[in-house]
């Protein structure tokens, strides 16, 4: 046994070195992460790629310009290094100007307005606001139609509270005018925070990925004056005492904006990955003359903004993603039913800007008519439930919306009055792939397509309206044949060895049928199985079972480099869209809450039993890997099927619902998924705590025997790490081989730094593919 252990130690060190080299080669490959039309003519395309330098813990962004002609791709284009301080770039509607946002400190930014290669204006934001929000559910950065102003969202400057001994300089007896001026534009909560005695007042932030963001505000940058001012928050009677503002865009008149106001009263709930948070749309009339907006110090405006509600809470529960047609006649937005599921099927609403009447061209789809029929809108833009920035086509009648459709991400074509027309078919060389829209110019679209085994390439589709008009409008839901032109091809992986591994990976999709609780849904769910090139030989390969997180998200047939890494490391990777996944109709999603740990676990068993029956899978070497709710399922599978799995690795897992319910930024998630009714501020009863505990993986910890790796971020607000640390201690106390890795400064996704992201994948592959191998070699109990 000692000899075997020494051989195994040397083998493991060699494997870890191989995984490190493989990860470095894959992460260093430039991946297309953005593309845009450079000019109004659409003759040139700028492609943005990102490569990850593992050894130096950095991301490298490259810009490359190519011609949009398709067949005559400029093969001699030389990429240029993007400036490291640039956090956002946005072209004006005419493409004549470009705003480049540069970060100059923790909360200091420069907005360079460029015409070609020349800077025509620089706007400084020092002292005006804090962190600029460039991504996620709140983000917006939009030019006005006349290109004179930009509206965006940023954290308001911190309000400093005063101790009990401070002098109230704002209060001069009964001088209400002086106090009103001092509090001008501040929200009710900000006024409270600056009061005497509130120096140490706690103000909750907005949770995961918005750490430290307490009060986002809407700001307007004036190009002519070079000044930025904040849009004043109205009285509590009009909008609400506690609201979170975001997703601002310009109204057609160029003198007013539309804003989403999320309800934050009486408790702030996390926004990340939610499209169902209660909100309202408001129309905000700004001061008419740009030059007279500011009081001279970059602060609040002299004139009062007028806020008018566009939606009613009892009709539209969670309106988001306001998008105007180019002619300004129509405002599209999406909304959901009043549910607490973090991602829900959406309905598309169209507001007539003149009459303010609202219609519904696409309603929520509860049960698709067949397995492949349209499953409803599941917008998949920069965040769950958010539409991409540009959805309207040039005819002002058709919209193209990026949406989950079972295991695919597709471009759904919607007519303003007739509803769903169909979806734009992917290019022939990526027929089963999934899409991401990158830019829209008139009737032309730039998109990237990828598959689970191929990196994204960039394509252009022109004359979309003409294309759609030729489609049989009675064939609702059918594919619309789209002649995409590839203008930029994905880079090959750097070294020959890794390239051969990548090219050897194939994949297949499977439709699987549930075996329990089938009365709640009559449709199958999907799985995607990656097959390594080694499976082509006579040797069987190990299987990694991989449930997604959420639970209301989904795996699509798109590239995830980490999944490809696991396959190149020699494992088959099974990606499972169990019941409750997004993109399958509302009924299938709603069948899971109240049944987690049972229905999703049963579907996982159907999937892994099916895969284990394949003649090229080594059924003795089956491990499980997942994060968040996927980590929840990892714990359940390890505890409920201890004789099947030989190892587990899990990232920021949900291990104890009862503990998490009072520590997470989304306490409602714990109640809703456990089947317990939730209201803000609800205090769990002893029975509810016990119920959540019984539904948790920790309830099965005594049955876990195989080696267990936990990877945690110490800044995770979504699934705080302590409950997983407790689980780790329970495993160790029971003699289970276990290891805990904590990544400082990392949040829920474990990708805040290249070093931590790559380390987590290498450690996972090494653990899963050596722990199960040793259990077979030794022939001993995994414990």
Secondary structure as the mmCIF struct_conf table of DSSP 4:
data_model
#
loop_
_struct_conf.conf_type_id
_struct_conf.id
_struct_conf.beg_label_comp_id
_struct_conf.beg_label_asym_id
_struct_conf.beg_label_seq_id
_struct_conf.end_label_comp_id
_struct_conf.end_label_asym_id
_struct_conf.end_label_seq_id
HELX_RH_AL_P HELX_RH_AL_P1 UNK A 2 UNK A 27
TURN_TY1_P TURN_TY1_P1 UNK A 28 UNK A 28
BEND BEND1 UNK A 29 UNK A 29
STRN STRN1 UNK A 31 UNK A 37
BEND BEND2 UNK A 38 UNK A 39
TURN_TY1_P TURN_TY1_P2 UNK A 40 UNK A 41
STRN STRN2 UNK A 44 UNK A 53
TURN_TY1_P TURN_TY1_P3 UNK A 54 UNK A 57
STRN STRN3 UNK A 58 UNK A 67
TURN_TY1_P TURN_TY1_P4 UNK A 68 UNK A 69
BEND BEND3 UNK A 70 UNK A 70
TURN_TY1_P TURN_TY1_P5 UNK A 71 UNK A 72
TURN_TY1_P TURN_TY1_P6 UNK A 75 UNK A 76
STRN STRN4 UNK A 80 UNK A 81
HELX_LH_PP_P HELX_LH_PP_P1 UNK A 82 UNK A 83
TURN_TY1_P TURN_TY1_P7 UNK A 84 UNK A 85
STRN STRN5 UNK A 86 UNK A 91
TURN_TY1_P TURN_TY1_P8 UNK A 93 UNK A 94
BEND BEND4 UNK A 95 UNK A 96
STRN STRN6 UNK A 98 UNK A 103
BEND BEND5 UNK A 105 UNK A 107
STRN STRN7 UNK A 109 UNK A 115
TURN_TY1_P TURN_TY1_P9 UNK A 116 UNK A 117
STRN STRN8 UNK A 118 UNK A 124
TURN_TY1_P TURN_TY1_P10 UNK A 126 UNK A 128
STRN STRN9 UNK A 129 UNK A 132
BEND BEND6 UNK A 135 UNK A 136
TURN_TY1_P TURN_TY1_P11 UNK A 137 UNK A 138
STRN STRN10 UNK A 141 UNK A 143
TURN_TY1_P TURN_TY1_P12 UNK A 145 UNK A 146
BEND BEND7 UNK A 147 UNK A 148
STRN STRN11 UNK A 149 UNK A 156
HELX_LH_PP_P HELX_LH_PP_P2 UNK A 157 UNK A 161
STRN STRN12 UNK A 162 UNK A 162
TURN_TY1_P TURN_TY1_P13 UNK A 164 UNK A 165
TURN_TY1_P TURN_TY1_P14 UNK A 169 UNK A 170
TURN_TY1_P TURN_TY1_P15 UNK A 173 UNK A 174
HELX_RH_AL_P HELX_RH_AL_P2 UNK A 176 UNK A 182
TURN_TY1_P TURN_TY1_P16 UNK A 183 UNK A 185
HELX_RH_AL_P HELX_RH_AL_P3 UNK A 188 UNK A 193
TURN_TY1_P TURN_TY1_P17 UNK A 194 UNK A 194
BEND BEND8 UNK A 195 UNK A 195
STRN STRN13 UNK A 196 UNK A 196
TURN_TY1_P TURN_TY1_P18 UNK A 197 UNK A 197
TURN_TY1_P TURN_TY1_P19 UNK A 199 UNK A 200
TURN_TY1_P TURN_TY1_P20 UNK A 208 UNK A 209
TURN_TY1_P TURN_TY1_P21 UNK A 211 UNK A 212
STRN STRN14 UNK A 216 UNK A 222
TURN_TY1_P TURN_TY1_P22 UNK A 223 UNK A 226
STRN STRN15 UNK A 227 UNK A 230
HELX_LH_PP_P HELX_LH_PP_P3 UNK A 231 UNK A 233
TURN_TY1_P TURN_TY1_P23 UNK A 236 UNK A 239
BEND BEND9 UNK A 241 UNK A 242
STRN STRN16 UNK A 243 UNK A 250
TURN_TY1_P TURN_TY1_P24 UNK A 252 UNK A 253
BEND BEND10 UNK A 254 UNK A 255
STRN STRN17 UNK A 256 UNK A 263
BEND BEND11 UNK A 266 UNK A 267
TURN_TY1_P TURN_TY1_P25 UNK A 272 UNK A 273
BEND BEND12 UNK A 275 UNK A 275
BEND BEND13 UNK A 277 UNK A 277
STRN STRN18 UNK A 279 UNK A 285
HELX_LH_PP_P HELX_LH_PP_P4 UNK A 286 UNK A 287
BEND BEND14 UNK A 288 UNK A 288
HELX_RH_3T_P HELX_RH_3T_P1 UNK A 290 UNK A 292
BEND BEND15 UNK A 293 UNK A 293
STRN STRN19 UNK A 294 UNK A 294
BEND BEND16 UNK A 296 UNK A 299
STRN STRN20 UNK A 300 UNK A 301
BEND BEND17 UNK A 302 UNK A 303
HELX_LH_PP_P HELX_LH_PP_P5 UNK A 304 UNK A 305
STRN STRN21 UNK A 306 UNK A 309
BEND BEND18 UNK A 311 UNK A 311
TURN_TY1_P TURN_TY1_P26 UNK A 313 UNK A 315
BEND BEND19 UNK A 317 UNK A 317
STRN STRN22 UNK A 318 UNK A 318
STRN STRN23 UNK A 320 UNK A 324
TURN_TY1_P TURN_TY1_P27 UNK A 326 UNK A 327
BEND BEND20 UNK A 328 UNK A 329
STRN STRN24 UNK A 330 UNK A 335
BEND BEND21 UNK A 338 UNK A 338
BEND BEND22 UNK A 342 UNK A 343
STRN STRN25 UNK A 346 UNK A 346
STRN STRN26 UNK A 347 UNK A 352
TURN_TY1_P TURN_TY1_P28 UNK A 353 UNK A 355
STRN STRN27 UNK A 358 UNK A 362
BEND BEND23 UNK A 366 UNK A 367
BEND BEND24 UNK A 369 UNK A 370
TURN_TY1_P TURN_TY1_P29 UNK A 371 UNK A 372
BEND BEND25 UNK A 373 UNK A 373
STRN STRN28 UNK A 377 UNK A 377
STRN STRN29 UNK A 379 UNK A 380
BEND BEND26 UNK A 381 UNK A 383
STRN STRN30 UNK A 384 UNK A 384
TURN_TY1_P TURN_TY1_P30 UNK A 385 UNK A 385
HELX_LH_PP_P HELX_LH_PP_P6 UNK A 386 UNK A 388
BEND BEND27 UNK A 389 UNK A 389
STRN STRN31 UNK A 392 UNK A 392
TURN_TY1_P TURN_TY1_P31 UNK A 394 UNK A 395
BEND BEND28 UNK A 396 UNK A 397
STRN STRN32 UNK A 398 UNK A 405
TURN_TY1_P TURN_TY1_P32 UNK A 406 UNK A 407
STRN STRN33 UNK A 408 UNK A 415
TURN_TY1_P TURN_TY1_P33 UNK A 416 UNK A 418
STRN STRN34 UNK A 419 UNK A 424
HELX_LH_PP_P HELX_LH_PP_P7 UNK A 425 UNK A 427
HELX_RH_3T_P HELX_RH_3T_P2 UNK A 428 UNK A 430
TURN_TY1_P TURN_TY1_P34 UNK A 431 UNK A 432
STRN STRN35 UNK A 434 UNK A 441
TURN_TY1_P TURN_TY1_P35 UNK A 442 UNK A 443
STRN STRN36 UNK A 444 UNK A 451
TURN_TY1_P TURN_TY1_P36 UNK A 452 UNK A 453
STRN STRN37 UNK A 454 UNK A 461
HELX_RH_AL_P HELX_RH_AL_P4 UNK A 464 UNK A 470
BEND BEND29 UNK A 471 UNK A 471
TURN_TY1_P TURN_TY1_P37 UNK A 473 UNK A 474
BEND BEND30 UNK A 475 UNK A 475
TURN_TY1_P TURN_TY1_P38 UNK A 476 UNK A 477
HELX_LH_PP_P HELX_LH_PP_P8 UNK A 478 UNK A 478
STRN STRN38 UNK A 479 UNK A 480
HELX_LH_PP_P HELX_LH_PP_P9 UNK A 481 UNK A 481
STRN STRN39 UNK A 485 UNK A 488
HELX_LH_PP_P HELX_LH_PP_P10 UNK A 489 UNK A 493
BEND BEND31 UNK A 494 UNK A 495
HELX_RH_AL_P HELX_RH_AL_P5 UNK A 496 UNK A 504
STRN STRN40 UNK A 506 UNK A 512
BEND BEND32 UNK A 515 UNK A 517
HELX_RH_3T_P HELX_RH_3T_P3 UNK A 518 UNK A 520
BEND BEND33 UNK A 523 UNK A 523
STRN STRN41 UNK A 525 UNK A 531
HELX_RH_3T_P HELX_RH_3T_P4 UNK A 533 UNK A 536
BEND BEND34 UNK A 537 UNK A 539
STRN STRN42 UNK A 541 UNK A 547
BEND BEND35 UNK A 549 UNK A 552
BEND BEND36 UNK A 557 UNK A 558
HELX_RH_AL_P HELX_RH_AL_P6 UNK A 561 UNK A 568
TURN_TY1_P TURN_TY1_P39 UNK A 569 UNK A 570
STRN STRN43 UNK A 572 UNK A 577
TURN_TY1_P TURN_TY1_P40 UNK A 579 UNK A 580
TURN_TY1_P TURN_TY1_P41 UNK A 582 UNK A 583
BEND BEND37 UNK A 584 UNK A 584
HELX_RH_AL_P HELX_RH_AL_P7 UNK A 586 UNK A 590
TURN_TY1_P TURN_TY1_P42 UNK A 591 UNK A 594
TURN_TY1_P TURN_TY1_P43 UNK A 596 UNK A 598
HELX_RH_AL_P HELX_RH_AL_P8 UNK A 599 UNK A 612
TURN_TY1_P TURN_TY1_P44 UNK A 613 UNK A 613
BEND BEND38 UNK A 614 UNK A 614
TURN_TY1_P TURN_TY1_P45 UNK A 615 UNK A 616
STRN STRN44 UNK A 617 UNK A 627
TURN_TY1_P TURN_TY1_P46 UNK A 628 UNK A 628
HELX_RH_AL_P HELX_RH_AL_P9 UNK A 629 UNK A 640
TURN_TY1_P TURN_TY1_P47 UNK A 642 UNK A 644
STRN STRN45 UNK A 645 UNK A 651
BEND BEND39 UNK A 652 UNK A 652
HELX_RH_AL_P HELX_RH_AL_P10 UNK A 657 UNK A 660
TURN_TY1_P TURN_TY1_P48 UNK A 661 UNK A 663
BEND BEND40 UNK A 664 UNK A 665
HELX_RH_AL_P HELX_RH_AL_P11 UNK A 667 UNK A 674
TURN_TY1_P TURN_TY1_P49 UNK A 675 UNK A 675
TURN_TY1_P TURN_TY1_P50 UNK A 680 UNK A 681
HELX_LH_PP_P HELX_LH_PP_P11 UNK A 682 UNK A 685
HELX_RH_AL_P HELX_RH_AL_P12 UNK A 686 UNK A 694
TURN_TY1_P TURN_TY1_P51 UNK A 695 UNK A 695
BEND BEND41 UNK A 696 UNK A 696
HELX_RH_3T_P HELX_RH_3T_P5 UNK A 697 UNK A 703
BEND BEND42 UNK A 706 UNK A 706
STRN STRN46 UNK A 707 UNK A 713
TURN_TY1_P TURN_TY1_P52 UNK A 714 UNK A 715
BEND BEND43 UNK A 717 UNK A 719
TURN_TY1_P TURN_TY1_P53 UNK A 721 UNK A 721
HELX_RH_AL_P HELX_RH_AL_P13 UNK A 722 UNK A 733
TURN_TY1_P TURN_TY1_P54 UNK A 734 UNK A 735
STRN STRN47 UNK A 738 UNK A 743
TURN_TY1_P TURN_TY1_P55 UNK A 744 UNK A 745
TURN_TY1_P TURN_TY1_P56 UNK A 748 UNK A 749
BEND BEND44 UNK A 750 UNK A 750
BEND BEND45 UNK A 752 UNK A 753
HELX_RH_AL_P HELX_RH_AL_P14 UNK A 754 UNK A 778
BEND BEND46 UNK A 780 UNK A 780
#
